[in-house]
């Protein structure tokens, strides 16, 4: 799983809608060196629980 800062994640453009996304590219989001959330690069969904991305 890749790591990414919150600010870099916010700069991304969503390529698909969250309803149609398979959430295959999940990253760990960090703010000031501390893990905060998980995020999907494709649809820009964020969640504190990694399990929310697995349907």
mmCIF file as Biopython writes it, N, C-alpha, C and O atoms, coordinates in Angstrom:
data_model
#
loop_
_atom_site.group_PDB
_atom_site.id
_atom_site.type_symbol
_atom_site.label_atom_id
_atom_site.label_alt_id
_atom_site.label_comp_id
_atom_site.label_asym_id
_atom_site.label_entity_id
_atom_site.label_seq_id
_atom_site.pdbx_PDB_ins_code
_atom_site.Cartn_x
_atom_site.Cartn_y
_atom_site.Cartn_z
_atom_site.occupancy
_atom_site.B_iso_or_equiv
_atom_site.auth_seq_id
_atom_site.auth_asym_id
_atom_site.pdbx_PDB_model_num
ATOM 1   N N  . UNK A ? 1  ? 0.856   -1.169 0.000   1.0 0.0 1  A 1 
ATOM 2   C CA . UNK A ? 1  ? 0.000   0.000  0.000   1.0 0.0 1  A 1 
ATOM 3   C C  . UNK A ? 1  ? 0.904   1.234  0.000   1.0 0.0 1  A 1 
ATOM 4   O O  . UNK A ? 1  ? 1.846   1.334  0.785   1.0 0.0 1  A 1 
ATOM 5   N N  . UNK A ? 2  ? 0.598   2.155  -0.884  1.0 0.0 2  A 1 
ATOM 6   C CA . UNK A ? 2  ? 1.386   3.376  -1.003  1.0 0.0 2  A 1 
ATOM 7   C C  . UNK A ? 2  ? 1.012   4.375  0.082   1.0 0.0 2  A 1 
ATOM 8   O O  . UNK A ? 2  ? -0.057  4.295  0.687   1.0 0.0 2  A 1 
ATOM 9   N N  . UNK A ? 3  ? 1.915   5.308  0.309   1.0 0.0 3  A 1 
ATOM 10  C CA . UNK A ? 3  ? 1.669   6.384  1.266   1.0 0.0 3  A 1 
ATOM 11  C C  . UNK A ? 3  ? 1.545   7.693  0.506   1.0 0.0 3  A 1 
ATOM 12  O O  . UNK A ? 3  ? 2.187   7.881  -0.527  1.0 0.0 3  A 1 
ATOM 13  N N  . UNK A ? 4  ? 0.714   8.606  1.021   1.0 0.0 4  A 1 
ATOM 14  C CA . UNK A ? 4  ? 0.510   9.896  0.374   1.0 0.0 4  A 1 
ATOM 15  C C  . UNK A ? 4  ? 0.102   10.924 1.420   1.0 0.0 4  A 1 
ATOM 16  O O  . UNK A ? 4  ? -0.582  10.593 2.389   1.0 0.0 4  A 1 
ATOM 17  N N  . UNK A ? 5  ? 0.515   12.153 1.227   1.0 0.0 5  A 1 
ATOM 18  C CA . UNK A ? 5  ? 0.101   13.204 2.150   1.0 0.0 5  A 1 
ATOM 19  C C  . UNK A ? 5  ? -1.318  13.654 1.814   1.0 0.0 5  A 1 
ATOM 20  O O  . UNK A ? 5  ? -1.772  13.506 0.680   1.0 0.0 5  A 1 
ATOM 21  N N  . UNK A ? 6  ? -2.003  14.195 2.792   1.0 0.0 6  A 1 
ATOM 22  C CA . UNK A ? 6  ? -3.371  14.692 2.583   1.0 0.0 6  A 1 
ATOM 23  C C  . UNK A ? 6  ? -3.400  15.767 1.497   1.0 0.0 6  A 1 
ATOM 24  O O  . UNK A ? 6  ? -4.317  15.793 0.677   1.0 0.0 6  A 1 
ATOM 25  N N  . UNK A ? 7  ? -2.402  16.655 1.486   1.0 0.0 7  A 1 
ATOM 26  C CA . UNK A ? 7  ? -2.393  17.748 0.506   1.0 0.0 7  A 1 
ATOM 27  C C  . UNK A ? 7  ? -2.194  17.228 -0.918  1.0 0.0 7  A 1 
ATOM 28  O O  . UNK A ? 7  ? -2.810  17.745 -1.850  1.0 0.0 7  A 1 
ATOM 29  N N  . UNK A ? 8  ? -1.343  16.212 -1.102  1.0 0.0 8  A 1 
ATOM 30  C CA . UNK A ? 8  ? -1.171  15.619 -2.429  1.0 0.0 8  A 1 
ATOM 31  C C  . UNK A ? 8  ? -2.440  14.908 -2.880  1.0 0.0 8  A 1 
ATOM 32  O O  . UNK A ? 8  ? -2.808  14.976 -4.053  1.0 0.0 8  A 1 
ATOM 33  N N  . UNK A ? 9  ? -3.105  14.232 -1.960  1.0 0.0 9  A 1 
ATOM 34  C CA . UNK A ? 9  ? -4.350  13.539 -2.288  1.0 0.0 9  A 1 
ATOM 35  C C  . UNK A ? 9  ? -5.434  14.534 -2.717  1.0 0.0 9  A 1 
ATOM 36  O O  . UNK A ? 9  ? -6.198  14.261 -3.642  1.0 0.0 9  A 1 
ATOM 37  N N  . UNK A ? 10 ? -5.496  15.678 -2.047  1.0 0.0 10 A 1 
ATOM 38  C CA . UNK A ? 10 ? -6.502  16.686 -2.380  1.0 0.0 10 A 1 
ATOM 39  C C  . UNK A ? 10 ? -6.284  17.302 -3.757  1.0 0.0 10 A 1 
ATOM 40  O O  . UNK A ? 10 ? -7.226  17.833 -4.346  1.0 0.0 10 A 1 
ATOM 41  N N  . UNK A ? 11 ? -5.075  17.243 -4.277  1.0 0.0 11 A 1 
ATOM 42  C CA . UNK A ? 11 ? -4.765  17.796 -5.602  1.0 0.0 11 A 1 
ATOM 43  C C  . UNK A ? 11 ? -5.161  16.863 -6.740  1.0 0.0 11 A 1 
ATOM 44  O O  . UNK A ? 11 ? -5.231  17.295 -7.890  1.0 0.0 11 A 1 
ATOM 45  N N  . UNK A ? 12 ? -5.421  15.593 -6.441  1.0 0.0 12 A 1 
ATOM 46  C CA . UNK A ? 12 ? -5.778  14.620 -7.469  1.0 0.0 12 A 1 
ATOM 47  C C  . UNK A ? 12 ? -7.154  14.907 -8.056  1.0 0.0 12 A 1 
ATOM 48  O O  . UNK A ? 12 ? -8.018  15.491 -7.401  1.0 0.0 12 A 1 
ATOM 49  N N  . UNK A ? 13 ? -7.339  14.485 -9.300  1.0 0.0 13 A 1 
ATOM 50  C CA . UNK A ? 13 ? -8.643  14.570 -9.967  1.0 0.0 13 A 1 
ATOM 51  C C  . UNK A ? 13 ? -9.261  13.173 -9.993  1.0 0.0 13 A 1 
ATOM 52  O O  . UNK A ? 13 ? -8.590  12.203 -10.345 1.0 0.0 13 A 1 
ATOM 53  N N  . UNK A ? 14 ? -10.514 13.073 -9.628  1.0 0.0 14 A 1 
ATOM 54  C CA . UNK A ? 14 ? -11.213 11.779 -9.652  1.0 0.0 14 A 1 
ATOM 55  C C  . UNK A ? 14 ? -11.464 11.370 -11.099 1.0 0.0 14 A 1 
ATOM 56  O O  . UNK A ? 14 ? -11.924 12.178 -11.905 1.0 0.0 14 A 1 
ATOM 57  N N  . UNK A ? 15 ? -11.162 10.113 -11.428 1.0 0.0 15 A 1 
ATOM 58  C CA . UNK A ? 15 ? -11.357 9.640  -12.797 1.0 0.0 15 A 1 
ATOM 59  C C  . UNK A ? 15 ? -12.660 8.863  -12.972 1.0 0.0 15 A 1 
ATOM 60  O O  . UNK A ? 15 ? -13.133 8.698  -14.097 1.0 0.0 15 A 1 
ATOM 61  N N  . UNK A ? 16 ? -13.243 8.385  -11.875 1.0 0.0 16 A 1 
ATOM 62  C CA . UNK A ? 16 ? -14.515 7.657  -11.938 1.0 0.0 16 A 1 
ATOM 63  C C  . UNK A ? 16 ? -15.392 8.084  -10.761 1.0 0.0 16 A 1 
ATOM 64  O O  . UNK A ? 16 ? -14.916 8.663  -9.785  1.0 0.0 16 A 1 
ATOM 65  N N  . UNK A ? 17 ? -16.673 7.784  -10.881 1.0 0.0 17 A 1 
ATOM 66  C CA . UNK A ? 17 ? -17.596 8.053  -9.779  1.0 0.0 17 A 1 
ATOM 67  C C  . UNK A ? 17 ? -17.402 7.016  -8.685  1.0 0.0 17 A 1 
ATOM 68  O O  . UNK A ? 17 ? -17.069 5.870  -8.987  1.0 0.0 17 A 1 
ATOM 69  N N  . UNK A ? 18 ? -17.598 7.378  -7.432  1.0 0.0 18 A 1 
ATOM 70  C CA . UNK A ? 18 ? -17.411 6.412  -6.334  1.0 0.0 18 A 1 
ATOM 71  C C  . UNK A ? 18 ? -18.283 5.170  -6.460  1.0 0.0 18 A 1 
ATOM 72  O O  . UNK A ? 18 ? -17.869 4.085  -6.051  1.0 0.0 18 A 1 
ATOM 73  N N  . UNK A ? 19 ? -19.492 5.311  -7.025  1.0 0.0 19 A 1 
ATOM 74  C CA . UNK A ? 19 ? -20.389 4.158  -7.158  1.0 0.0 19 A 1 
ATOM 75  C C  . UNK A ? 19 ? -19.855 3.129  -8.148  1.0 0.0 19 A 1 
ATOM 76  O O  . UNK A ? 19 ? -20.138 1.938  -8.015  1.0 0.0 19 A 1 
ATOM 77  N N  . UNK A ? 20 ? -19.080 3.582  -9.148  1.0 0.0 20 A 1 
ATOM 78  C CA . UNK A ? 20 ? -18.577 2.683  -10.184 1.0 0.0 20 A 1 
ATOM 79  C C  . UNK A ? 20 ? -17.131 2.272  -9.951  1.0 0.0 20 A 1 
ATOM 80  O O  . UNK A ? 20 ? -16.573 1.518  -10.748 1.0 0.0 20 A 1 
ATOM 81  N N  . UNK A ? 21 ? -16.524 2.741  -8.898  1.0 0.0 21 A 1 
ATOM 82  C CA . UNK A ? 21 ? -15.114 2.476  -8.636  1.0 0.0 21 A 1 
ATOM 83  C C  . UNK A ? 21 ? -14.930 1.118  -7.968  1.0 0.0 21 A 1 
ATOM 84  O O  . UNK A ? 21 ? -15.736 0.713  -7.129  1.0 0.0 21 A 1 
ATOM 85  N N  . UNK A ? 22 ? -13.856 0.415  -8.350  1.0 0.0 22 A 1 
ATOM 86  C CA . UNK A ? 22 ? -13.546 -0.867 -7.717  1.0 0.0 22 A 1 
ATOM 87  C C  . UNK A ? 22 ? -12.580 -0.708 -6.540  1.0 0.0 22 A 1 
ATOM 88  O O  . UNK A ? 22 ? -12.237 -1.689 -5.881  1.0 0.0 22 A 1 
ATOM 89  N N  . UNK A ? 23 ? -12.147 0.514  -6.280  1.0 0.0 23 A 1 
ATOM 90  C CA . UNK A ? 23 ? -11.252 0.855  -5.166  1.0 0.0 23 A 1 
ATOM 91  C C  . UNK A ? 23 ? -10.000 -0.025 -5.167  1.0 0.0 23 A 1 
ATOM 92  O O  . UNK A ? 23 ? -9.617  -0.575 -4.134  1.0 0.0 23 A 1 
ATOM 93  N N  . UNK A ? 24 ? -9.376  -0.149 -6.326  1.0 0.0 24 A 1 
ATOM 94  C CA . UNK A ? 24 ? -8.191  -0.990 -6.461  1.0 0.0 24 A 1 
ATOM 95  C C  . UNK A ? 24 ? -6.909  -0.285 -6.035  1.0 0.0 24 A 1 
ATOM 96  O O  . UNK A ? 24 ? -5.912  -0.942 -5.737  1.0 0.0 24 A 1 
ATOM 97  N N  . UNK A ? 25 ? -6.927  1.040  -6.004  1.0 0.0 25 A 1 
ATOM 98  C CA . UNK A ? 25 ? -5.712  1.787  -5.677  1.0 0.0 25 A 1 
ATOM 99  C C  . UNK A ? 25 ? -5.913  2.573  -4.380  1.0 0.0 25 A 1 
ATOM 100 O O  . UNK A ? 25 ? -6.210  3.768  -4.404  1.0 0.0 25 A 1 
ATOM 101 N N  . UNK A ? 26 ? -5.749  1.889  -3.257  1.0 0.0 26 A 1 
ATOM 102 C CA . UNK A ? 26 ? -5.923  2.494  -1.943  1.0 0.0 26 A 1 
ATOM 103 C C  . UNK A ? 26 ? -4.566  2.962  -1.435  1.0 0.0 26 A 1 
ATOM 104 O O  . UNK A ? 26 ? -3.567  2.256  -1.575  1.0 0.0 26 A 1 
ATOM 105 N N  . UNK A ? 27 ? -4.535  4.146  -0.849  1.0 0.0 27 A 1 
ATOM 106 C CA . UNK A ? 27 ? -3.308  4.685  -0.263  1.0 0.0 27 A 1 
ATOM 107 C C  . UNK A ? 27 ? -3.555  5.038  1.199   1.0 0.0 27 A 1 
ATOM 108 O O  . UNK A ? 27 ? -4.687  5.287  1.612   1.0 0.0 27 A 1 
ATOM 109 N N  . UNK A ? 28 ? -2.469  5.054  1.974   1.0 0.0 28 A 1 
ATOM 110 C CA . UNK A ? 28 ? -2.537  5.512  3.364   1.0 0.0 28 A 1 
ATOM 111 C C  . UNK A ? 28 ? -2.263  7.005  3.348   1.0 0.0 28 A 1 
ATOM 112 O O  . UNK A ? 28 ? -1.258  7.449  2.793   1.0 0.0 28 A 1 
ATOM 113 N N  . UNK A ? 29 ? -3.141  7.774  3.948   1.0 0.0 29 A 1 
ATOM 114 C CA . UNK A ? 29 ? -2.993  9.226  3.967   1.0 0.0 29 A 1 
ATOM 115 C C  . UNK A ? 29 ? -2.363  9.678  5.272   1.0 0.0 29 A 1 
ATOM 116 O O  . UNK A ? 29 ? -2.708  9.192  6.348   1.0 0.0 29 A 1 
ATOM 117 N N  . UNK A ? 30 ? -1.434  10.616 5.158   1.0 0.0 30 A 1 
ATOM 118 C CA . UNK A ? 30 ? -0.697  11.126 6.311   1.0 0.0 30 A 1 
ATOM 119 C C  . UNK A ? 30 ? -0.794  12.638 6.361   1.0 0.0 30 A 1 
ATOM 120 O O  . UNK A ? 30 ? -0.841  13.305 5.327   1.0 0.0 30 A 1 
ATOM 121 N N  . UNK A ? 31 ? -0.823  13.170 7.573   1.0 0.0 31 A 1 
ATOM 122 C CA . UNK A ? 31 ? -0.767  14.610 7.804   1.0 0.0 31 A 1 
ATOM 123 C C  . UNK A ? 31 ? 0.276   14.851 8.888   1.0 0.0 31 A 1 
ATOM 124 O O  . UNK A ? 31 ? 0.138   14.367 10.012  1.0 0.0 31 A 1 
ATOM 125 N N  . UNK A ? 32 ? 1.309   15.595 8.548   1.0 0.0 32 A 1 
ATOM 126 C CA . UNK A ? 32 ? 2.421   15.884 9.463   1.0 0.0 32 A 1 
ATOM 127 C C  . UNK A ? 32 ? 3.038   14.610 10.034  1.0 0.0 32 A 1 
ATOM 128 O O  . UNK A ? 32 ? 3.375   14.547 11.216  1.0 0.0 32 A 1 
ATOM 129 N N  . UNK A ? 33 ? 3.182   13.591 9.175   1.0 0.0 33 A 1 
ATOM 130 C CA . UNK A ? 33 ? 3.821   12.350 9.570   1.0 0.0 33 A 1 
ATOM 131 C C  . UNK A ? 33 ? 2.955   11.369 10.326  1.0 0.0 33 A 1 
ATOM 132 O O  . UNK A ? 33 ? 3.429   10.299 10.708  1.0 0.0 33 A 1 
ATOM 133 N N  . UNK A ? 34 ? 1.685   11.709 10.555  1.0 0.0 34 A 1 
ATOM 134 C CA . UNK A ? 34 ? 0.775   10.843 11.297  1.0 0.0 34 A 1 
ATOM 135 C C  . UNK A ? 34 ? -0.294  10.298 10.357  1.0 0.0 34 A 1 
ATOM 136 O O  . UNK A ? 34 ? -0.907  11.043 9.592   1.0 0.0 34 A 1 
ATOM 137 N N  . UNK A ? 35 ? -0.507  8.979  10.425  1.0 0.0 35 A 1 
ATOM 138 C CA . UNK A ? 35 ? -1.538  8.339  9.594   1.0 0.0 35 A 1 
ATOM 139 C C  . UNK A ? 35 ? -2.916  8.847  10.010  1.0 0.0 35 A 1 
ATOM 140 O O  . UNK A ? 35 ? -3.276  8.799  11.186  1.0 0.0 35 A 1 
ATOM 141 N N  . UNK A ? 36 ? -3.687  9.336  9.026   1.0 0.0 36 A 1 
ATOM 142 C CA . UNK A ? 36 ? -5.008  9.883  9.335   1.0 0.0 36 A 1 
ATOM 143 C C  . UNK A ? 36 ? -6.135  9.046  8.747   1.0 0.0 36 A 1 
ATOM 144 O O  . UNK A ? 36 ? -7.051  8.654  9.470   1.0 0.0 36 A 1 
ATOM 145 N N  . UNK A ? 37 ? -6.085  8.765  7.447   1.0 0.0 37 A 1 
ATOM 146 C CA . UNK A ? 37 ? -7.163  8.079  6.750   1.0 0.0 37 A 1 
ATOM 147 C C  . UNK A ? 37 ? -6.589  7.176  5.672   1.0 0.0 37 A 1 
ATOM 148 O O  . UNK A ? 37 ? -5.379  7.095  5.461   1.0 0.0 37 A 1 
ATOM 149 N N  . UNK A ? 38 ? -7.527  6.492  4.992   1.0 0.0 38 A 1 
ATOM 150 C CA . UNK A ? 38 ? -7.226  5.766  3.772   1.0 0.0 38 A 1 
ATOM 151 C C  . UNK A ? 38 ? -7.966  6.473  2.647   1.0 0.0 38 A 1 
ATOM 152 O O  . UNK A ? 38 ? -9.010  7.083  2.878   1.0 0.0 38 A 1 
ATOM 153 N N  . UNK A ? 39 ? -7.434  6.396  1.427   1.0 0.0 39 A 1 
ATOM 154 C CA . UNK A ? 39 ? -8.092  7.042  0.306   1.0 0.0 39 A 1 
ATOM 155 C C  . UNK A ? 39 ? -7.921  6.251  -0.968  1.0 0.0 39 A 1 
ATOM 156 O O  . UNK A ? 39 ? -6.929  5.545  -1.148  1.0 0.0 39 A 1 
ATOM 157 N N  . UNK A ? 40 ? -8.892  6.373  -1.851  1.0 0.0 40 A 1 
ATOM 158 C CA . UNK A ? 40 ? -8.839  5.734  -3.158  1.0 0.0 40 A 1 
ATOM 159 C C  . UNK A ? 40 ? -8.393  6.783  -4.177  1.0 0.0 40 A 1 
ATOM 160 O O  . UNK A ? 40 ? -8.995  7.852  -4.284  1.0 0.0 40 A 1 
ATOM 161 N N  . UNK A ? 41 ? -7.340  6.471  -4.917  1.0 0.0 41 A 1 
ATOM 162 C CA . UNK A ? 41 ? -6.800  7.418  -5.897  1.0 0.0 41 A 1 
ATOM 163 C C  . UNK A ? 41 ? -7.766  7.630  -7.052  1.0 0.0 41 A 1 
ATOM 164 O O  . UNK A ? 41 ? -7.850  8.738  -7.582  1.0 0.0 41 A 1 
ATOM 165 N N  . UNK A ? 42 ? -8.498  6.597  -7.455  1.0 0.0 42 A 1 
ATOM 166 C CA . UNK A ? 42 ? -9.370  6.697  -8.627  1.0 0.0 42 A 1 
ATOM 167 C C  . UNK A ? 42 ? -10.590 7.591  -8.403  1.0 0.0 42 A 1 
ATOM 168 O O  . UNK A ? 42 ? -10.924 8.406  -9.263  1.0 0.0 42 A 1 
ATOM 169 N N  . UNK A ? 43 ? -11.259 7.447  -7.251  1.0 0.0 43 A 1 
ATOM 170 C CA . UNK A ? 43 ? -12.514 8.178  -7.032  1.0 0.0 43 A 1 
ATOM 171 C C  . UNK A ? 43 ? -12.422 9.217  -5.916  1.0 0.0 43 A 1 
ATOM 172 O O  . UNK A ? 43 ? -13.383 9.947  -5.673  1.0 0.0 43 A 1 
ATOM 173 N N  . UNK A ? 44 ? -11.282 9.293  -5.238  1.0 0.0 44 A 1 
ATOM 174 C CA . UNK A ? 44 ? -11.033 10.260 -4.166  1.0 0.0 44 A 1 
ATOM 175 C C  . UNK A ? 44 ? -11.907 10.068 -2.929  1.0 0.0 44 A 1 
ATOM 176 O O  . UNK A ? 44 ? -12.153 11.024 -2.194  1.0 0.0 44 A 1 
ATOM 177 N N  . UNK A ? 45 ? -12.373 8.858  -2.694  1.0 0.0 45 A 1 
ATOM 178 C CA . UNK A ? 45 ? -13.106 8.567  -1.464  1.0 0.0 45 A 1 
ATOM 179 C C  . UNK A ? 45 ? -12.109 8.451  -0.320  1.0 0.0 45 A 1 
ATOM 180 O O  . UNK A ? 45 ? -11.002 7.943  -0.501  1.0 0.0 45 A 1 
ATOM 181 N N  . UNK A ? 46 ? -12.508 8.926  0.866   1.0 0.0 46 A 1 
ATOM 182 C CA . UNK A ? 46 ? -11.684 8.825  2.067   1.0 0.0 46 A 1 
ATOM 183 C C  . UNK A ? 46 ? -12.463 8.098  3.149   1.0 0.0 46 A 1 
ATOM 184 O O  . UNK A ? 46 ? -13.686 8.209  3.243   1.0 0.0 46 A 1 
ATOM 185 N N  . UNK A ? 47 ? -11.730 7.352  3.964   1.0 0.0 47 A 1 
ATOM 186 C CA . UNK A ? 47 ? -12.352 6.684  5.099   1.0 0.0 47 A 1 
ATOM 187 C C  . UNK A ? 47 ? -11.279 6.351  6.129   1.0 0.0 47 A 1 
ATOM 188 O O  . UNK A ? 47 ? -10.129 6.084  5.781   1.0 0.0 47 A 1 
ATOM 189 N N  . UNK A ? 48 ? -11.664 6.371  7.381   1.0 0.0 48 A 1 
ATOM 190 C CA . UNK A ? 48 ? -10.742 5.987  8.445   1.0 0.0 48 A 1 
ATOM 191 C C  . UNK A ? 48 ? -10.602 4.472  8.526   1.0 0.0 48 A 1 
ATOM 192 O O  . UNK A ? 48 ? -9.618  3.963  9.063   1.0 0.0 48 A 1 
ATOM 193 N N  . UNK A ? 49 ? -11.596 3.745  7.989   1.0 0.0 49 A 1 
ATOM 194 C CA . UNK A ? 49 ? -11.583 2.278  8.016   1.0 0.0 49 A 1 
ATOM 195 C C  . UNK A ? 49 ? -11.243 1.736  6.640   1.0 0.0 49 A 1 
ATOM 196 O O  . UNK A ? 49 ? -11.919 2.052  5.661   1.0 0.0 49 A 1 
ATOM 197 N N  . UNK A ? 50 ? -10.203 0.924  6.559   1.0 0.0 50 A 1 
ATOM 198 C CA . UNK A ? 50 ? -9.791  0.333  5.289   1.0 0.0 50 A 1 
ATOM 199 C C  . UNK A ? 50 ? -10.860 -0.605 4.743   1.0 0.0 50 A 1 
ATOM 200 O O  . UNK A ? 50 ? -10.995 -0.755 3.529   1.0 0.0 50 A 1 
ATOM 201 N N  . UNK A ? 51 ? -11.616 -1.234 5.631   1.0 0.0 51 A 1 
ATOM 202 C CA . UNK A ? 51 ? -12.634 -2.195 5.212   1.0 0.0 51 A 1 
ATOM 203 C C  . UNK A ? 51 ? -13.756 -1.551 4.406   1.0 0.0 51 A 1 
ATOM 204 O O  . UNK A ? 51 ? -14.459 -2.252 3.678   1.0 0.0 51 A 1 
ATOM 205 N N  . UNK A ? 52 ? -13.943 -0.246 4.514   1.0 0.0 52 A 1 
ATOM 206 C CA . UNK A ? 52 ? -14.995 0.435  3.761   1.0 0.0 52 A 1 
ATOM 207 C C  . UNK A ? 52 ? -14.764 0.372  2.258   1.0 0.0 52 A 1 
ATOM 208 O O  . UNK A ? 52 ? -15.700 0.575  1.485   1.0 0.0 52 A 1 
ATOM 209 N N  . UNK A ? 53 ? -13.528 0.094  1.828   1.0 0.0 53 A 1 
ATOM 210 C CA . UNK A ? 53 ? -13.216 0.052  0.397   1.0 0.0 53 A 1 
ATOM 211 C C  . UNK A ? 53 ? -13.403 -1.328 -0.201  1.0 0.0 53 A 1 
ATOM 212 O O  . UNK A ? 53 ? -13.348 -1.473 -1.422  1.0 0.0 53 A 1 
ATOM 213 N N  . UNK A ? 54 ? -13.620 -2.335 0.609   1.0 0.0 54 A 1 
ATOM 214 C CA . UNK A ? 54 ? -13.802 -3.691 0.126   1.0 0.0 54 A 1 
ATOM 215 C C  . UNK A ? 54 ? -15.279 -4.048 0.193   1.0 0.0 54 A 1 
ATOM 216 O O  . UNK A ? 54 ? -15.880 -4.093 1.266   1.0 0.0 54 A 1 
ATOM 217 N N  . UNK A ? 55 ? -15.841 -4.297 -0.973  1.0 0.0 55 A 1 
ATOM 218 C CA . UNK A ? 55 ? -17.274 -4.591 -1.055  1.0 0.0 55 A 1 
ATOM 219 C C  . UNK A ? 55 ? -17.521 -6.065 -1.092  1.0 0.0 55 A 1 
ATOM 220 O O  . UNK A ? 55 ? -18.672 -6.497 -1.161  1.0 0.0 55 A 1 
#
